[in-house]
Amino acid sequence: MNVLVIGSGGREHALAWKLAQSPQVERVFVAPGNGGTADDAGGRIRNVALDLADPTALRSFRLVVIGPEAPLADGIVDRLQAVGVRCFGPTAAAARLEASKAFAKAFMARHAIPTARAEVFSDYAAALAYLRRVDYPVVIKASGLAAGKGVIVPEMLAEAEVALYRIMVERQFGAAGDEVLIEERLAGPEVSLLAFCDGHTVVTMPAAQDHKRVFDGDRGPNTGGMGAYAPAPIAPPDLVRELTATILQPVVDGMAAEGSPYVGVLYAGLMLTAAGPRVLEFNCRFGDPETQAILPLLASDLLEVCEACVDGVLDRVTVRWQNAAAATVVAASEGYPGDYPRGRTITGSEAAAALPGVVVFHAGTQRLADGRFVTDGGRVLAVTGVGADLRQALDRAYAGMRCIHFDGMHYRRDIGAKQ
C-alpha cells in the first residue's frame, strides 16, 4: 500500500525514509517533496504533485502524514477526515497549541502546566507601556505561526522595543503578530521532548536538544535549527518520566476534556530552570531537525505506531528504541537565516551517505534532470550520524559533513559540545 507525506523539508525526508522501511509499505509519496525525496530508497520514495485543496484526491493513500505546522493549523486533518482519509496529525482545534501562543498560555493556566508568566497584547501602545514598566528580563513572541522566527530574545529594553515595533507596527510576521506575548525570560538548559499521542495515551520519544542560533557558541540570530542530538544526557529516563507525567500527559488529558482530542506528535520545548521545568512552547508536529536525530533511533515500525495513534490504540503497541545515540548537523546556505541564493551545485552527498552510520536527509534541495542536486532553500541538508554513544554519533555526522560541498555552505561545528 501507499503512504503520503506532506511537506518539503528535512523532517519530511526523514519521515518518508522511516516509513519506507515498513514491510507493509509499497511506496511513500511526498508532496511536494525535495531533491532527496524525488527518488530515494531504491525508488520506494517519490515526489508527487497533488492539489491539497482537494481532499478527495488523497483517498487512494492508506495513511497521510502531515509534516509542517501550517497545513495542520489550517485544518487539513479536519478536511481529510471529512472524506474518510486516515490522517496522522492533530485537528485545527488541537493544533492551536502551536498556532496560537496566546491560546497555549491560557490552556496551560487552566490546567496548571508550568510555564513562564506572560501577558498577551493586541494593542501596540498597551504592549509598549507594559514593556517599559515590567521589572524582569523578557522574551517577545508573535502569537501566531512565524516559521520558527517569531521569538525575539532581547538583551536590552531598546532591543525589546524595536522587536515589538517590528512585529506589531511594521508587521514583520504578518498576521502572526496580531497578538504578541511579552513573556518572562527564563534561564537554564533547553530540551525538546516529543511524544506520540492517540487522544488519551502518551508515548514519549528520546529527549533531544536543538541548536537554534546560527553560529558556533550560540551566537547570531535564531534559525529553524542548526543541529540536534538524542537522547539528551541532560534529560535522563527519570526526568523524562517526570516531564511526561507533569506536562505531556496533562496536555493530552486537558485537550480531551476540552473537546479537542490530541492525535499525532506533541512537541514540548522545555527549559530546565532552577525552580523546575517550564514549558517554552508547544509544537503540533515532529520538530525539524529533531526528527532527523530521533527517527533513526526508532526500532519499531513507524507506520504501525502512526496507525495506532489514528485508531486510538497506542496503549496496545510497544514502541521500541535502539540502545544508541544520534546527532544531526545542518548545512545551510550563505546568508541564512536571512536572504540566500539558490541553484548552487551540491557535491558529496552520496559519498557522505555511504559512510558507516551516516544518513543524509535533504531539505532545501532540488534534483535537476541531469541528476545533480542544487540548493533550493536556507537549510539545505541534515547529516545524521548514529553510533553506540553520542561521541561516536557526532564523529560520524561531522565525517559525513566533511564530504559535502556547495558554494557558501556553512554549518555549526559545536553541535553537542555542551552535553
VENDAQUI-V286395 format. One record per helix or strand. SS is the DSSP state (alpha for helix, beta for strand). FROM is the first residue (numbers start at 1). TO is the last residue. If there is no record, write none. Layout:
ss = (SS,SS)
from = (FROM,FROM)
to = (TO,TO)
This chain:
ss = (beta,alpha,beta,beta,beta,alpha,beta,alpha,alpha,beta,alpha,alpha,beta,beta,alpha,beta,beta,alpha,alpha,beta,beta,beta,beta,beta,beta,beta,alpha,beta,beta,alpha,beta,alpha,alpha,beta,beta,beta,alpha,beta,beta,beta,beta,alpha,beta,beta)
from = (2,10,27,39,45,55,63,69,76,87,92,101,115,118,124,138,151,157,174,180,189,202,208,213,219,227,237,263,276,290,298,302,314,321,325,345,349,358,365,373,379,390,405,410)
to = (7,19,32,40,47,58,66,73,82,88,99,110,115,121,133,142,152,168,177,184,198,204,210,215,222,230,257,273,283,297,298,311,316,321,332,347,353,362,367,375,387,401,405,410)
